[in-house]
Amino acid sequence: FNGARYDNRVVSSLAILFILIGLLGLLAPKHQTKMLNIVAYFSIAIILFLNIANIVYYGIYGNVFDENLLEFLHEDTLTILKMSGEYPIFSGFSLFVILSVLISFIYFKLQNALFKPKNIHQTTKPLKTFILFVLFSLTQMFYINAQLSFVGASLDLSIEPAKDPFLMKITPGAFRNLYLLTRNYRQSHNLKFSDFAKETPLEVAKNYFHLKENPSNNLYELLSQTSHNDSLQTIQHVFYIVSESLSSWHFDKKFDSIGLTSALQDLVKKEHAY
């Protein structure tokens, strides 16, 4: 039920899009049905794809769509194929194709059975149209705002989270998870110093280090400096800190161009890694 309340907003948005396309189709009556079918098939496909992908993603990373998705999208094809052998990526995609075809077929049959005009000269009744419009508007307002009001309610505050970790993560839905990921990604790439402090960098540095006078050096020039190692010492050891579980492809010789996988294998053999 809680998941349905989140999903209602997605359903409402797609329903409004469906109505708008239908109204535009009045300008080209011969293509109206085709236009609406395309919107319906697109809605079915995008809903199924994102939700199945979200579940498969949870099985891989133990979380819904998050920052790891950006790294996954930049993986090469060989890596993804390797992962599909260990995780249900291929089976999830197959399920998406089967359900898309099945649900689209059911939609097509229902559309022909319910909305096929019985009379070519059928007229539209203004009162009936007005009542349907009012009911549709009230329904969409309830779906979008989660209450019969012009002000939206926060579902995150009103809904009690499920105790099961999977249900707690998956309940808000893939669309919301993807929206939050996109929003956070855009915010992280548009950060400015003023987002963290109202003062200038010079004033912040002065207050933080309790300086009585302004620093003699130009802070902006100091921040632009890069360090160079002029020492004659050479690097003899490189330590890798692995903070997540490793798949078998991490140890594949094909990925050993920099000696990383062989070093990891050596750590495991000497029982220095777990």
JOJO-V330448 format. One record per residue. RES is the residue in one letter. PSI is psi in radians with two decimals (none if undefined). OMEGA is omega in whole degrees, 0 to 359 (999 if undefined). Layout:
BEGIN
RES | PSI | OMEGA
RES | PSI | OMEGA
END
This chain:
BEGIN
F | -0.76 | 179
N | -0.69 | 177
G | -0.63 | 179
A | -0.60 | 180
R | -0.65 | 174
Y | -0.73 | 183
D | -0.45 | 180
N | -0.60 | 181
R | -0.67 | 177
V | -0.78 | 179
V | -0.74 | 181
S | -0.75 | 180
S | -0.75 | 179
L | -0.58 | 178
A | -0.72 | 178
I | -0.72 | 176
L | -0.71 | 179
F | -0.77 | 180
I | -0.76 | 181
L | -0.73 | 177
I | -0.65 | 178
G | -0.69 | 178
L | -0.69 | 176
L | -0.53 | 179
G | -0.31 | 177
L | -0.41 | 178
L | -0.39 | 177
A | 1.33 | 186
P | -0.57 | 182
K | -0.46 | 183
H | 0.05 | 185
Q | -0.84 | 181
T | -0.72 | 179
K | -0.71 | 179
M | -0.75 | 180
L | -0.65 | 178
N | -0.69 | 178
I | -0.76 | 178
V | -0.74 | 181
A | -0.79 | 180
Y | -0.67 | 177
F | -0.75 | 180
S | -0.77 | 179
I | -0.79 | 183
A | -0.80 | 184
I | -0.63 | 178
I | -0.85 | 181
L | -0.78 | 184
F | -0.86 | 184
L | -0.70 | 182
N | -0.72 | 177
I | -0.72 | 178
A | -0.64 | 179
N | -0.69 | 179
I | -0.77 | 178
V | -0.71 | 179
Y | -0.70 | 178
Y | -0.66 | 179
G | -0.46 | 180
I | -0.86 | 188
Y | -0.11 | 181
G | 0.37 | 180
N | 2.82 | 176
V | -3.12 | 183
F | 2.08 | 177
D | -2.82 | 185
E | -0.43 | 179
N | -0.42 | 179
L | -0.63 | 179
L | -0.67 | 178
E | -0.66 | 180
F | -0.68 | 181
L | -0.38 | 180
H | 0.06 | 178
E | 2.65 | 178
D | 2.85 | 185
T | -0.69 | 182
L | -0.71 | 179
T | -0.75 | 180
I | -0.69 | 178
L | -0.65 | 177
K | -0.75 | 181
M | -0.59 | 181
S | -0.37 | 177
G | -0.40 | 181
E | -0.46 | 182
Y | 2.72 | 185
P | 0.87 | 179
I | -0.83 | 181
F | -0.76 | 179
S | -0.62 | 177
G | -0.71 | 178
F | -0.68 | 178
S | -0.72 | 177
L | -0.68 | 178
F | -0.78 | 181
V | -0.79 | 182
I | -0.83 | 181
L | -0.63 | 179
S | -0.82 | 180
V | -0.76 | 183
L | -0.86 | 182
I | -0.65 | 177
S | -0.67 | 178
F | -0.76 | 178
I | -0.74 | 178
Y | -0.76 | 181
F | -0.74 | 179
K | -0.76 | 179
L | -0.67 | 180
Q | -0.76 | 179
N | -0.60 | 182
A | -0.62 | 187
L | -0.56 | 190
F | 0.08 | 177
K | 2.14 | 183
P | 2.33 | 180
K | -0.41 | 184
N | 2.20 | 181
I | -0.59 | 183
H | 0.40 | 181
Q | 2.32 | 182
T | 2.70 | 179
T | 2.26 | 179
K | 2.11 | 183
P | -0.75 | 182
L | -0.77 | 179
K | -0.73 | 179
T | -0.72 | 180
F | -0.76 | 180
I | -0.75 | 179
L | -0.66 | 179
F | -0.75 | 179
V | -0.79 | 180
L | -0.71 | 179
F | -0.75 | 181
S | -0.76 | 179
L | -0.69 | 179
T | -0.78 | 180
Q | -0.65 | 178
M | -0.71 | 179
F | -0.72 | 180
Y | -0.81 | 184
I | -0.78 | 184
N | -0.07 | 180
A | 0.28 | 175
Q | 2.77 | 181
L | 1.28 | 183
S | 2.80 | 177
F | -0.14 | 179
V | 2.25 | 182
G | 2.53 | 178
A | 2.54 | 178
S | 1.92 | 180
L | -0.52 | 180
D | -0.52 | 181
L | -0.53 | 186
S | -0.37 | 182
I | 2.29 | 177
E | 2.16 | 182
P | 2.57 | 177
A | 2.66 | 180
K | -0.55 | 179
D | 2.24 | 183
P | -0.71 | 181
F | -0.84 | 180
L | -0.63 | 180
M | -0.67 | 181
K | -0.68 | 190
I | -0.34 | 186
T | -0.80 | 182
P | -0.34 | 175
G | 2.72 | 183
A | -0.61 | 181
F | -0.75 | 180
R | -0.74 | 179
N | -0.72 | 180
L | -0.64 | 178
Y | -0.79 | 180
L | -0.68 | 179
L | -0.78 | 179
T | -0.74 | 180
R | -0.80 | 180
N | -0.62 | 179
Y | -0.76 | 179
R | -0.70 | 180
Q | -0.72 | 182
S | -0.40 | 180
H | 0.07 | 178
N | 0.53 | 181
L | 2.50 | 176
K | 2.81 | 181
F | -0.57 | 180
S | -0.28 | 177
D | -0.34 | 183
F | -0.47 | 182
A | 2.54 | 180
K | -0.46 | 181
E | 2.97 | 175
T | 2.81 | 178
P | -0.64 | 179
L | -0.76 | 180
E | -0.67 | 179
V | -0.80 | 179
A | -0.70 | 180
K | -0.75 | 180
N | -0.66 | 183
Y | -0.73 | 182
F | 0.12 | 177
H | 0.82 | 179
L | 2.36 | 180
K | -0.54 | 180
E | 2.81 | 178
N | 2.48 | 178
P | 2.50 | 182
S | -0.47 | 181
N | 2.67 | 176
N | 2.05 | 185
L | -0.66 | 180
Y | -0.62 | 178
E | -0.64 | 178
L | -0.69 | 181
L | -0.42 | 182
S | -0.09 | 182
Q | 2.62 | 173
T | 2.64 | 183
S | 2.59 | 179
H | 2.39 | 180
N | 1.84 | 180
D | 0.08 | 182
S | 2.64 | 178
L | -0.11 | 181
Q | 2.50 | 178
T | 2.70 | 180
I | 2.20 | 181
Q | -0.48 | 182
H | 2.39 | 174
V | 2.18 | 182
F | 2.20 | 177
Y | 2.24 | 177
I | 1.92 | 182
V | 2.09 | 186
S | 0.20 | 178
E | 2.89 | 181
S | 2.63 | 183
L | 2.45 | 174
S | 3.00 | 183
S | -0.48 | 182
W | -0.29 | 176
H | -0.40 | 183
F | 0.19 | 180
D | 2.41 | 181
K | -0.39 | 180
K | -0.39 | 182
F | 0.34 | 186
D | 0.54 | 183
S | -0.47 | 179
I | 0.19 | 177
G | 0.25 | 184
L | -0.82 | 184
T | -0.66 | 178
S | -0.60 | 178
A | -0.67 | 178
L | -0.72 | 177
Q | -0.67 | 179
D | -0.68 | 178
L | -0.74 | 181
V | -0.74 | 181
K | -0.61 | 180
K | 0.12 | 176
E | 0.61 | 174
H | -0.09 | 180
A | 2.69 | 183
Y | none | 999
END
